[in-house]
């Protein structure tokens, strides 16, 4: 048994007595075929390959880890600058810099598979065939809990092609689902007119969950030099600035389809987590906050039982999608 403290909560209490077994069982979530010990995951590209964080974070406590996106061949990424801090967020234009799938399977997956939590591998391809081949190859490896199809990277050529066309998204998800033995997640871009159409196509094609959202396309300018600050001119905006957009997307997709949702975008506090859960997400990924607070994810896990207790809920599932739209 333990006491849960809430220094980051805006709630009228400080201590709640929660049996350990009850707290643990209350946090488990199921996203169709993917079962997680809790709904707090770390987003791809913000946590390295977990090895970099092992001295700071008890990674086994996380609901899941998404290593940085891998591609079929090594990529050197975009020219610098690759990141720029902006108001209420971060612009990045990494360009999917990674060592390729062979190096991932040989050097990183053996370590990741021993951590003790769900390892969800993010993959990106230049074509539908390459996505499917990556999903099939990586998904067949021991220690991989699921595959996240990165259909939404805004700072590489063709990075959002499959995430903006519902028909293309549906074909890709269906093909990956047929070839891959583990659950399939589709990470979608907000840089579309109707994200519901793309999410519905992914759901109809068999995605176990959709991840909402990837970064918003943006740019920063050095007016004195009259030059863009990012080497690739444009990049992906993440952090608190995009949270309202992410919440809107989660809500809209929740209203239109029953597919489980993983919320992403500006999540740093327990209030953020609860907002996403109530809006319709069954789990969340922590991204930009990892850069300035490496302990954020485990702190949120500690604070979650108290937040559920405040709503009179005995599980995460009990609060998902409970947003009250009645204005009367």
KOLLUMDO-131266 format. One line per field, with one value per residue: residue number from 1; x, y, z of N, C-alpha, C, O in turn. Coordinates in steps of 0.001 Angstrom, whole numbers, plus 500000, padded with zeros to 6 digits. Layout:
! KOLLUMDO-131266
i NUM  ...
n_c1 X  ...
n_c2 Y  ...
n_c3 Z  ...
ca_c1 X  ...
ca_c2 Y  ...
ca_c3 Z  ...
c_c1 X  ...
c_c2 Y  ...
c_c3 Z  ...
o_c1 X  ...
o_c2 Y  ...
o_c3 Z  ...
This chain:
! KOLLUMDO-131266
i 1  2  3  4  5  6  7  8  9  10  11  12  13  14  15  16  17  18  19  20  21  22  23  24  25  26  27  28  29  30  31  32  33  34  35  36  37  38  39  40  41  42  43  44  45  46  47  48  49  50  51  52  53  54  55  56  57  58  59  60  61  62  63  64  65  66  67  68  69  70  71  72  73  74  75  76  77  78  79  80  81  82  83  84  85  86  87  88  89  90  91  92  93  94  95  96  97  98  99  100  101  102  103  104  105  106  107  108  109  110  111  112  113  114  115  116  117  118  119  120  121  122  123  124  125  126  127  128  129  130  131  132  133  134  135  136  137  138  139  140  141  142  143  144  145  146  147  148  149  150  151  152  153  154  155  156  157  158  159  160  161  162  163  164  165  166  167  168  169  170  171  172  173  174  175  176  177  178  179  180  181  182  183  184  185  186  187  188  189  190  191  192  193  194  195  196  197  198  199  200  201  202  203  204  205  206  207  208  209  210  211  212  213  214  215  216  217  218  219  220  221  222  223  224  225  226  227  228  229  230  231  232  233  234  235  236  237  238  239  240  241  242  243  244  245  246  247  248  249  250  251  252  253  254  255  256  257  258  259  260  261  262  263  264  265  266  267  268  269  270  271  272  273  274  275  276  277  278  279  280  281  282  283  284  285  286  287  288  289  290  291  292  293  294  295  296  297  298  299  300  301  302  303  304  305  306  307  308  309  310  311  312  313  314  315  316  317  318  319  320  321  322  323  324  325  326  327  328
n_c1 500838  500295  500864  499653  500900  500099  501469  501344  498769  495645  493763  491506  492875  495528  496588  495861  494761  495645  495352  498062  497622  495082  495458  497187  495665  493578  494665  495235  494884  493171  493711  492087  493747  496017  497379  498009  499935  499477  498176  500165  502465  505606  506509  507488  510708  511262  512387  514610  516269  515521  517635  519177  517845  517859  519201  517717  514984  512629  512059  510546  508176  506593  503728  504216  506821  507908  510321  512531  511468  511991  513507  513766  516350  519408  519190  520415  519159  517861  519413  521112  519779  518106  516268  514207  513372  510215  507476  505634  506242  508006  509859  510703  512888  513990  514082  513779  516165  518039  519434  518570  516695  518093  520219  518680  517334  519494  521043  519456  516832  517283  518038  515810  513739  514100  513342  510824  508334  505701  506888  506606  507044  507911  507513  508504  507997  508943  507136  504039  504586  507094  506473  504810  506554  508412  506731  505971  508449  509618  507527  507447  509398  510626  509614  508476  505655  503756  503178  503697  502522  504045  502520  502699  504821  505968  508280  509800  510273  507311  506320  503784  502031  500511  498965  497192  495402  492512  491835  494332  495514  493833  494296  496999  497050  495401  496929  499252  498190  497379  499818  501341  501991  501415  499630  498446  499058  498010  499548  498513  498305  497631  497487  495398  492186  489900  490284  488846  487953  490282  491040  488808  489050  491416  490542  488461  490021  491271  492998  494312  494371  494332  496716  496747  497890  500267  502914  502196  502590  505036  507032  510020  511527  514463  514520  516443  518558  517098  516348  515165  514989  515210  517010  515680  513740  510876  509174  508072  505697  505505  504462  503007  501599  500151  498245  495401  494552  495110  493382  490932  490992  491047  488558  486771  487284  486637  483893  483064  483894  484536  487091  489959  491867  495013  496177  498121  500183  501359  501209  501823  501142  499096  496557  496469  496610  494187  492329  492632  491857  489148  488167  488265  490479  492157  494640  497799  500560  503653  505598  507306  507645  509377  511914  512520  511783  512614  511472  508774  506865  506732  505974  503407  502123  502115  500402  497983  496060  494921  493636  491692  490235  489155  487153  485473  485934  486745  488590  490727  489368  486774  486546  487094  486216  484059  483202  481038  478645  476328  474769  472751
n_c2 498805  502366  505917  508460  511385  514739  517169  518515  518721  520379  520108  519685  518304  516476  513978  510642  507507  504598  501254  499307  497206  497821  500309  499661  497812  499451  501120  499787  499426  498642  498489  497462  494800  495374  495448  497408  498290  500693  503964  505766  506638  507076  509285  508618  509544  511303  510113  508783  505674  504612  503651  505875  507130  505592  506054  507987  507471  505067  502867  500563  501041  502487  502825  502196  502245  504147  503911  506024  506734  504247  503458  501750  501955  503491  506916  510200  512455  515877  519039  521204  524249  521951  522021  524461  526589  527906  530187  528770  526174  523793  523703  521208  519685  517120  515070  512301  511045  508170  504885  502877  499832  497387  497926  498708  496324  494722  496111  497756  496703  494266  495314  496965  495083  493877  495580  495509  496567  497508  497562  499586  499887  502438  502969  504076  504524  504815  504058  502253  499515  499412  500285  498144  495949  496648  496670  493984  492641  493786  493461  490737  490116  488984  490516  492830  494723  496087  497832  501106  502965  505524  507876  510521  512393  515634  516801  515533  514553  513588  512728  512955  511892  509463  509963  511970  511306  509591  507149  506114  505844  503926  501689  501174  500650  498372  496558  496389  495383  492851  491665  491816  490415  491586  494105  497044  500464  503658  506612  509851  512876  516315  518074  518355  518684  517327  515385  513301  511790  510482  509076  507412  505855  504478  503057  501460  499883  498240  499139  498955  501056  504645  507264  510430  513635  514002  516403  519909  521651  524127  527196  529127  532364  534266  537476  539466  538405  537696  535055  531630  529826  527098  524469  523024  524734  524497  522850  520571  521552  521206  520566  522657  524548  523185  521696  522385  521911  519197  518107  518812  517232  514631  514590  514950  512635  510664  511083  510228  507601  504343  503514  502895  505564  507160  509862  512723  515547  518296  517422  517549  517682  516308  517295  517785  515130  514052  515657  514783  512089  512310  513611  511596  509933  506845  506387  508107  509804  511049  513710  516330  517318  515529  516450  518632  517783  514955  513179  513309  511419  509177  510536  511354  508895  508232  510209  509738  507828  509360  511411  509975  509063  511448  511897  509905  507484  504087  503113  503693  503323  503990  506739  507508  509317  510674  513254  515919  517214  518542  521534  522522
n_c3 500000  499544  499854  497775  496564  495578  494366  491994  491325  490795  492912  495716  497841  499401  500102  499289  500164  498695  497873  496642  494810  493880  492683  490589  489026  488287  486423  484069  480524  477469  474065  471728  470437  471867  475006  477854  480737  481960  481031  480226  477972  476195  473603  470229  469086  471108  473252  472685  472310  474661  476202  476626  478646  480891  483302  484496  484468  485550  483446  483206  484457  482772  480607  477993  475512  472819  470593  468615  465276  462789  459634  456431  455340  456544  457619  457324  458047  458266  457324  459702  461246  463404  465433  466990  469562  470255  470915  473459  472648  470536  467569  465285  462953  462273  460401  460356  461155  461531  462200  460559  459822  460127  461926  464088  464809  465456  467405  469101  469695  471224  473745  474376  474525  476944  478934  480180  479686  477353  474076  471435  468144  465990  462562  459286  455810  452305  450485  450065  449985  451269  453869  454645  454482  456457  458727  458798  459097  461452  463246  463589  465339  468487  471488  470533  470930  469445  466333  465268  462681  461163  459720  459230  459320  459151  458131  456169  452787  451262  453667  454805  453044  453079  455226  454677  452731  452802  451457  450646  453137  454310  452621  453142  455928  456007  454505  456061  458414  457553  457047  459337  462525  464993  466962  465191  465005  463927  463260  462986  461022  461866  459851  457904  456236  457220  459787  460792  458619  457740  460040  460343  458052  458663  460911  459817  458222  459950  461974  465231  466941  466784  466659  467867  468059  465347  464789  464083  461039  460761  460948  461610  461684  461191  461287  461084  459655  457565  456974  457078  460188  460567  459021  457098  456385  457019  459746  462340  464716  468164  471605  474273  472717  470761  472022  472274  469635  469346  471302  470168  467835  468945  470247  468051  466507  468342  468532  466060  465552  466971  467369  469388  470873  471050  472681  471813  472256  473636  476294  479687  482350  485036  484732  481980  481035  482048  480719  478069  478346  479179  476947  475088  474566  475132  476055  476435  474878  475922  474883  473956  476566  477782  477226  478873  481347  482431  484216  483992  482979  484758  487044  486330  486187  488891  489846  488642  489833  491944  490555  489166  491338  492226  490373  491025  489803  489108  487389  484520  482132  482836  482663  480102  477267  478442  478277  478907  476961  477254  477524  479011
ca_c1 500000  501105  500212  499927  500901  499720  501914  501084  497338  494823  492660  491403  493389  496941  496899  494799  495277  495240  496077  498883  496991  493935  495965  497744  494605  492740  495349  495414  494029  493212  493470  491837  494656  497174  497111  499051  499824  498909  497979  501195  503528  506497  506341  508619  511554  511484  512901  515718  516002  515317  518924  519653  517070  517793  519698  516797  513595  512355  511309  509632  506905  505834  502746  504835  507902  508015  511632  512458  511029  513014  513251  514434  517761  519824  518945  521225  518263  517910  520510  520813  519302  517050  515268  514120  512363  509301  506495  504781  506483  509278  509859  511777  513010  515032  514153  513835  517542  518106  520451  517968  516074  519070  520896  517697  517100  520714  521639  518527  515716  517627  517981  514445  512867  514342  512956  509703  507091  505363  507725  505824  508059  507436  508172  508117  508489  508796  506055  503196  505305  508155  505799  504321  507710  508938  505791  506036  509742  509803  506450  507673  510501  510286  509776  507728  504251  502904  503820  503064  502794  504207  501938  502425  506005  505818  509529  510508  509544  506316  506098  502377  501216  499549  498136  496264  494464  491856  491901  495704  495712  493122  494992  498248  496751  494895  498045  500124  497449  497387  501174  502021  501330  501139  498701  498847  498599  498210  499796  497939  498679  496545  497593  494378  490922  489010  491033  487900  487912  491488  490955  487776  489619  492348  489753  487781  491026  491741  493936  493918  494201  494913  497492  496377  498256  501658  503141  501652  503620  505297  508367  510533  512298  515386  514256  517653  519303  516122  516504  514468  515876  515416  517711  514708  512772  509700  509296  506894  505478  504996  504436  501726  500883  499281  497303  493994  494287  495100  492139  489843  491062  490630  487108  486073  487408  485871  482479  482771  484275  484821  488481  490709  492694  496124  496295  499477  500248  501412  500840  502910  500618  497983  495377  496523  496260  492763  491588  492644  491050  487740  487814  488092  491680  492309  496021  498468  502010  504344  506623  508215  507916  510520  513167  512827  511456  512697  510693  507366  505978  506512  505207  502010  501610  501864  499307  496745  495014  494244  492750  490541  489462  488422  485967  484707  486137  487567  489500  490921  488298  485533  486490  487394  485112  482911  482989  479632  478361  475019  474935  471557
ca_c2 500000  503576  507221  509182  512825  515445  518560  519157  518680  521504  519431  520096  517328  516209  512568  509656  506185  503705  499986  499182  496325  498517  501357  499041  497250  500540  501852  499002  499802  497759  499140  496268  493683  495844  495661  498207  498309  501995  504727  506783  506195  508146  509400  508361  510688  512146  509278  508016  504233  504337  503475  507200  507622  504583  506587  509002  507013  503635  502648  499430  501524  503168  502023  501759  503064  504203  504414  506915  506070  503593  503314  500574  502275  504584  508279  511174  513519  517186  519942  522059  523849  520954  522381  525872  526839  528992  530462  527660  524918  523461  523316  520277  519212  516107  514367  510848  510570  506894  503959  501868  498705  496348  498349  498685  494954  494140  496818  498424  495880  493374  496073  497398  493953  493443  496640  495054  497222  497352  498259  499858  500370  503362  502744  504958  504036  505697  503512  501308  498245  499519  500269  496797  495098  496999  496202  492522  492202  494195  492892  489303  489973  488830  491733  493940  494615  496679  498685  502390  503447  506977  508342  511937  513206  516795  517427  514751  514501  512527  512217  512956  511476  508428  510448  513005  510691  508483  505896  505608  505431  502663  500598  500888  500012  497023  495715  496161  494511  491496  491112  491965  489601  492323  495235  498145  501797  504627  507960  510709  514286  517293  518970  517927  519400  516532  514249  512208  510932  509649  508167  506419  504935  503616  502159  500489  498985  497306  499684  498698  502376  505764  508158  511796  513937  514363  517841  520852  522232  525522  527682  530253  533250  535259  538604  540264  537781  537400  533635  530702  529336  525667  524144  522513  525842  524200  521697  520198  522252  520369  521242  523197  525322  522369  520886  522593  521253  517751  517782  518894  516054  513472  514682  514720  511232  509875  511213  509634  506200  503702  503057  503481  506716  507568  511301  513268  516971  519264  516827  517697  517651  515381  517933  517497  513717  513850  516306  513895  510904  512692  513954  510387  509108  505756  506468  509306  509769  512250  514015  517438  517485  514694  517173  519524  517106  513518  512399  513658  510287  508401  511367  511299  507589  508336  511140  509344  507270  510420  512114  509089  509079  512713  511752  508756  506416  502991  502675  504640  503102  504600  508176  507762  509769  511067  514697  516293  518235  519110  522901  522963
ca_c3 500000  499464  499780  496540  496780  494361  494350  490701  491071  491235  493564  497117  498776  499162  500259  499102  500491  497620  497874  495439  493817  493288  491806  489387  488186  487782  485366  482851  479397  476303  472776  470923  470744  472623  476425  478487  482201  482298  479795  480035  477083  475732  472154  469346  468773  472286  474324  472128  472309  476090  476872  477008  479780  481946  484561  484990  484478  485708  482205  483351  484984  481730  479894  476753  474978  471365  470172  467462  464050  461972  458201  455859  455199  457424  457158  458053  458487  457629  457675  460856  462540  463397  466431  467375  470581  469902  471965  473900  471958  469909  466159  464966  461578  462379  459129  460587  461330  462246  461665  459703  460508  460483  463157  465176  465244  465991  468537  470014  470146  472344  474994  474614  474844  478322  479875  480979  479324  475944  473106  470223  467213  464960  461275  458186  454525  451145  449677  450804  450096  452268  455167  454949  454718  457774  459747  458848  459615  462844  464043  463825  466292  469893  472270  469935  471322  468410  465334  464975  461340  461166  458457  459463  459594  458260  457699  455165  451527  451228  455008  455213  451900  453443  456319  454230  451791  453510  450712  450739  454521  454506  451922  453832  457207  455744  454065  457214  459339  457014  457019  460623  463555  466227  466751  464314  465359  462844  463778  461957  460986  461950  458693  456944  456404  458084  460326  461017  457435  457715  461173  460044  457073  459389  461756  458956  457651  460972  462955  466615  467547  466054  467517  467493  466675  465117  464879  463106  460187  461091  460635  462380  460807  461732  460387  460896  458559  456511  456655  457981  461232  460350  457784  456140  456291  457834  460628  463105  465971  469247  472890  474751  471698  469909  472805  471901  468349  469598  471997  469185  466970  469735  470441  466789  466103  469307  468208  464758  465455  468256  467424  470508  470527  471900  472529  471801  471939  474716  477581  480657  483718  485210  484138  480546  480846  482289  479633  476903  478641  479170  475564  474284  474418  476096  476521  475948  474697  476378  473898  474193  477999  478174  477030  479987  482604  482131  485176  483855  482724  485971  487956  485907  486607  490328  490116  487975  490714  492686  489631  488940  492578  492288  489526  491482  488824  489603  486332  483426  481152  483292  482374  478690  476434  479268  478161  478963  475968  477550  478020  479744
c_c1 500873  500225  500619  499850  500624  500169  501612  499589  496656  493567  492660  491803  494857  497257  495658  495410  494752  496014  496845  498205  495828  494397  496463  496643  493728  493354  495487  494433  494213  492845  493293  492829  495849  496765  498304  498837  499343  498877  499047  502351  504435  506553  507637  509378  511882  512121  514083  515341  515883  516626  519456  518991  517142  518315  518759  515391  513549  511449  510303  508263  506020  504808  503290  505900  507863  509383  511474  512169  512192  512532  514040  515938  518140  519529  519792  520380  518501  519115  520137  520403  518155  515964  515354  513033  511541  508316  505626  505024  507868  509045  510995  511719  514158  515200  514321  515261  517530  519070  519886  517524  517080  519770  519931  517515  518326  521147  520629  517422  516097  517592  516539  513557  513033  513886  511801  508412  506868  506283  506932  506759  507421  508221  507651  508736  508277  507656  505216  503925  506376  507569  505420  505483  508325  508032  505870  507338  509905  508749  506620  508764  509973  510534  509066  506246  503307  503770  503006  503483  502859  503775  501904  503646  506040  507120  510416  509637  508587  505907  504655  501471  500134  498615  497154  495198  493795  491971  493293  496011  495054  493818  496254  497994  496268  496023  498984  499465  497503  498766  501830  501285  500962  500192  499317  498214  498898  498366  499462  498341  497463  496498  496678  493108  489993  489755  490127  487870  489102  491443  489922  488281  490593  491598  489075  488751  491638  492761  493423  493705  494757  495597  497306  496972  499772  501745  502415  502793  503793  506694  508728  511484  513227  515280  515496  518499  518415  516253  515615  515461  516150  516106  516785  513566  511567  509941  508006  506823  504861  504962  503084  500923  499894  498238  495842  493623  494193  493814  490947  489815  490601  489116  486352  486122  486622  484380  482099  483042  484594  486259  489182  491670  493810  496342  497736  499388  500200  501077  502031  502449  499487  496687  495324  496076  494762  491900  491524  491788  489561  487278  487687  489305  491708  493704  496620  499952  502592  505512  507578  508585  509092  511838  513529  512485  511460  511841  509184  506465  505707  505762  503718  501369  501263  500626  497965  495704  494245  493269  491517  489625  488617  487138  485089  484830  487051  488534  489682  489769  487024  485426  486685  486135  483887  482657  481513  479388  477018  475196  473746  471807
c_c2 501246  504815  507886  510672  513532  516877  519277  519218  519965  520953  519757  519004  517121  514725  511717  508289  505200  502398  499823  498321  497012  499584  500775  498531  498334  501233  501076  499452  498796  498559  498031  495176  494082  496157  496368  498239  499654  502839  505761  506204  507375  508106  509164  509644  511567  511390  508426  506561  503721  504167  504815  507705  506704  505082  507581  508477  505506  503226  501506  499868  502137  502234  501481  502746  502985  504764  505304  506116  505467  503471  502124  500772  503375  505939  509232  512364  514829  517999  520758  523469  522864  521240  523873  525995  528054  529192  529239  526368  524785  523131  522340  519877  518211  515351  512865  510301  509266  505964  502872  500639  497634  496689  498332  497274  494338  494786  497347  497522  494903  494074  496436  496253  493451  494462  496212  495808  497069  498191  498369  500541  501214  503139  503739  504441  505054  505253  502588  499990  498295  499557  498849  495853  495367  496472  494692  492045  492534  493550  491418  489054  489826  490150  492940  493749  495116  497485  499967  502813  504966  507498  509856  512785  514396  517330  516519  514705  513312  512024  512176  512425  510469  508881  511521  512477  509497  507144  505279  505114  504084  501487  500190  500163  498578  496082  495396  495206  493061  490843  491016  491192  490346  493490  496364  499448  502737  506020  508973  512166  515183  518216  518516  518748  518676  515299  513057  511256  509983  508632  507070  505391  503966  502605  501076  499473  498054  497829  499394  499994  503416  506684  509578  512777  514002  515897  518636  521473  523715  525939  528834  531040  534136  536492  539454  539720  537499  535973  532793  530137  527839  525422  523651  523510  525605  522957  521469  520915  521308  521181  521850  523938  524479  521580  521146  521922  519742  517329  517820  517658  514791  513462  514356  513253  510340  509917  510432  508136  505650  503231  503679  504560  506867  509052  511773  514762  517865  518725  516891  517586  516633  515976  517684  516072  513519  514513  515402  512657  511234  513020  512730  509521  508033  505719  507741  509017  511107  512507  515095  517604  516637  515454  518049  518915  515596  512648  512563  512435  509472  509221  511325  509969  507614  509178  510683  508724  508328  511180  511275  509090  510343  512642  510582  507567  505340  502463  503793  504547  503846  506081  508491  508177  510213  512568  515017  517461  518917  520482  523377  523004
c_c3 500000  499541  498484  496842  495475  494308  493050  490403  491528  491904  495054  498105  498477  499237  500009  499347  499467  497732  496567  494373  493121  492322  490504  488471  487588  486582  484067  481772  478266  475066  471753  471308  471609  474060  477071  479991  482739  481027  479489  479221  476747  474207  471397  469048  469959  473439  473860  471942  473735  476845  477393  478292  480999  483289  485213  485231  484708  484557  482306  483853  483908  481096  478590  476312  473461  471015  468950  466193  463289  460535  457670  455753  456183  456783  457986  458520  457767  458091  458911  460379  462420  464425  466733  468425  470184  471045  472216  473141  471365  468448  465944  463503  461523  461061  459258  460577  462131  461531  460766  460477  460923  461796  464334  465705  465910  467306  469557  470548  471262  473698  475341  475099  476272  479366  480762  480761  477827  475061  471808  469239  466120  463677  460246  456900  453424  450243  450546  451012  451179  453678  455563  455252  456087  458883  459908  459496  461091  463735  464353  464862  467724  470634  471711  470233  470244  467463  465201  463569  461380  459801  458394  459759  458633  457693  456862  453910  451515  452592  455457  454105  452288  454556  455926  453275  452475  452783  450802  452144  454780  453844  452674  455152  456999  455346  455224  458204  458861  457116  458391  461715  464831  465930  465932  464815  464202  463445  462693  462126  461178  460737  457558  457194  457367  458574  460585  459833  457398  458847  460929  459043  457744  460243  460931  458375  458691  461941  464362  467374  466591  467055  467011  468490  466574  465086  463789  462305  460503  460691  461560  461485  461632  460832  460144  459748  457352  456001  457569  458995  461117  459026  456694  455909  457206  458672  461390  464439  466987  470530  473217  473684  470906  470694  472445  470581  468551  470310  471042  468289  467699  469901  469158  466370  467047  468986  466950  464677  466830  468371  468635  470027  471548  471640  472655  471516  473161  476090  478535  482099  483802  484675  482639  480269  480978  481222  478407  477141  478555  477750  474666  474078  475496  476693  475942  475741  475131  475441  474344  475664  478472  478100  478232  481344  482358  483048  484981  483743  483981  487017  487615  486276  488088  490627  489557  488907  491482  491795  489322  490159  492668  491473  489961  490557  489399  488560  485320  482434  481530  482963  480899  477934  477203  479253  478074  478016  476196  478192  478853  481242
o_c1 502037  499015  501796  498827  500880  499319  501621  499185  497049  492448  493712  491121  495363  498121  494559  496460  493543  497244  496334  498211  495607  493804  496198  496676  493187  492643  495830  493294  495270  491808  494215  492754  496613  495917  499456  497701  498851  499498  498866  503121  504080  506635  508729  508784  512694  512369  514500  514245  516114  516705  520092  519515  516548  517899  518974  514680  514337  510224  509316  507285  504817  504994  502868  505883  507794  509595  510414  512580  513248  511335  514880  516710  517268  519607  519879  520850  519243  519746  518951  520660  517350  514847  516435  511902  512086  508330  504967  504114  508774  508138  512124  510649  515156  516318  514921  515517  517068  519474  520634  517916  516922  519897  520315  517539  518199  521571  520920  517108  515301  517162  516101  512722  512203  514032  511789  507487  507733  506434  506628  507214  506513  509452  506507  509874  507534  507253  505637  503881  506550  508110  505681  505403  508713  508508  505839  507325  510282  509049  506000  509026  508996  511552  509052  505650  502181  504930  501786  504671  501844  504564  501162  503511  506131  507091  511635  508413  508998  505222  504319  500249  498981  497587  496352  494192  494453  492183  493430  496682  495652  493922  496540  498655  496673  496068  499457  500121  497655  498875  502759  500064  500261  499977  500523  497003  499943  497440  500054  498670  496375  495591  497110  492974  489370  489847  490594  487771  488949  491768  490156  487985  490598  491970  489109  488370  492432  493354  492238  492945  495551  495112  497660  496596  500473  500756  502072  503848  502821  507459  507867  512164  512820  515875  515597  519080  518886  516267  515338  516644  517211  515820  517059  512549  511277  510792  506983  507782  503833  505378  502107  499694  498892  497430  495088  492508  493310  493220  490065  488750  489859  488473  485401  485118  486005  483679  480949  482476  484890  486622  489018  492215  493593  496653  498485  498624  499120  500696  503105  503277  498984  495812  494259  495261  494135  490849  490472  491071  488801  486135  487074  489192  491327  493924  496028  500516  502089  506334  508556  509711  509740  512778  514705  512855  510405  511519  508403  505397  504559  504992  502872  500194  500233  499887  496921  494530  493033  492185  490412  488401  487482  486138  484070  483936  488018  489229  488885  489260  486277  484326  486465  485121  482776  481968  480804  479872  476617  475724  473739  470909
o_c2 501202  504762  507881  511156  512996  517762  520507  519710  520563  521287  520077  518807  517538  514251  512037  507961  504985  502427  500165  498659  496819  499756  501320  498786  498160  501868  501668  499813  498181  499220  497699  494666  493219  497016  495983  498218  499730  502462  506568  505382  508529  507037  509474  510691  512485  511969  507486  506242  502541  504512  504885  508604  507007  504569  507980  508982  504759  503238  501483  499138  502289  501018  500419  503919  501898  505971  505335  504963  506085  503392  501560  499859  504127  506092  509092  513187  514890  517692  520986  523830  522917  520741  524463  525559  529097  528448  528733  525551  525565  522366  522596  519751  518416  515031  512222  509219  509244  506222  502034  500428  497031  495837  497983  497053  493524  494087  497381  497572  494717  493485  496236  496440  492685  494221  496510  495701  496564  499393  497364  501658  500768  503121  504187  503972  506023  505985  502191  499417  497332  498928  498414  495048  494437  495898  494180  491151  491676  493137  490903  487907  490468  490810  493989  492746  494631  497781  499927  502997  505626  507550  510425  513825  514198  518228  516693  514808  512172  511007  511446  512506  510602  508249  511951  513147  508483  506113  504074  504098  503203  500410  499002  499169  497672  494937  494266  494325  492146  489625  490233  491305  489791  493825  496607  499527  502615  506546  508958  512621  514854  519038  518320  519415  519301  514294  511918  510043  508809  507462  505913  504202  502774  501433  499902  498343  497177  497042  499568  500033  503105  506862  509896  512757  514049  516588  518111  521781  524472  525136  529434  530468  534690  536541  540102  540479  537123  535710  533188  529986  527370  526088  523832  523165  526430  522126  522095  520890  520683  522339  521591  523956  525006  520869  520181  521422  519087  516309  516963  517103  513981  512429  513575  512696  509366  508917  510023  507460  506408  502608  504872  504484  506725  509455  511284  515197  518163  519494  516365  517412  516158  515243  517404  515830  512891  513984  515274  512218  510504  512742  512805  508457  508282  505086  508377  508107  512166  511617  514815  517987  516983  515138  518190  519468  515018  511511  511998  512410  509111  508662  511267  509926  507077  508883  511193  509072  508204  511551  511810  509115  510298  513259  510303  506722  505647  501476  504730  505561  504286  506633  509628  507479  510141  513091  514443  518568  519778  520577  524506  523353
o_c3 500400  499323  498124  497328  494397  494212  493000  489350  492529  491515  495607  499111  497435  498499  500462  498795  499375  497690  495501  493190  491925  491257  489433  487267  486496  485803  483044  482068  478126  475020  471008  472425  472040  474304  476865  480466  483865  480033  478577  479719  476985  473602  471875  468793  469841  474497  474538  471481  473997  478024  478445  478950  482034  484328  486358  486100  484128  484680  481571  483690  484114  481053  478132  476686  472886  471125  468325  466065  463154  460257  458372  456045  456618  455564  459206  459306  456786  459103  459149  459231  461491  464292  466731  468210  469823  472025  471307  473001  471659  468118  466363  462907  460832  460657  458397  460048  463272  460397  460263  461625  461985  462676  465451  466916  466825  468226  470752  471738  472182  474690  476474  475984  476761  480564  481957  481567  477112  475279  471167  469484  465419  463694  460321  456900  453582  449340  451633  452100  451926  454588  456684  456180  456794  459862  461027  460343  461890  464855  465284  465223  468109  470420  472354  469842  470132  467746  465041  463303  461606  458857  457592  460405  457422  456852  456832  453985  451730  452693  456390  454228  451880  454800  456755  453043  452705  453422  451009  452324  455398  454432  452824  455453  457728  455798  455353  458761  459670  457255  458590  461821  465677  464766  465969  465020  463563  464062  461614  463221  460707  460606  456422  458219  458224  457868  460597  460017  457062  458647  461282  459161  457435  460295  461301  458070  458351  462679  464646  468342  465703  468172  465876  469662  467585  465330  462730  462860  460513  460157  462203  460634  462653  459756  459103  458973  456279  454798  458701  458689  461528  458031  455507  455308  458073  458356  461115  465211  466725  470552  472513  473741  470424  470099  472319  470427  467998  469963  471102  468017  467144  469713  469177  465929  466613  469144  466793  463818  467753  469369  468888  468926  472751  470519  473501  470654  473671  476973  478243  482993  482784  484214  482089  479379  480124  480860  477780  476242  477919  477387  473602  473469  476640  477726  475070  476348  474755  475224  475037  475979  479460  478830  478569  482380  482100  482703  485746  484355  484242  487799  488507  486640  488495  491565  489962  488783  491655  492244  489226  490031  493141  491841  489329  490517  490095  488803  485269  481957  480656  482981  480481  477958  476678  480128  477247  478249  475413  479300  479343  482009
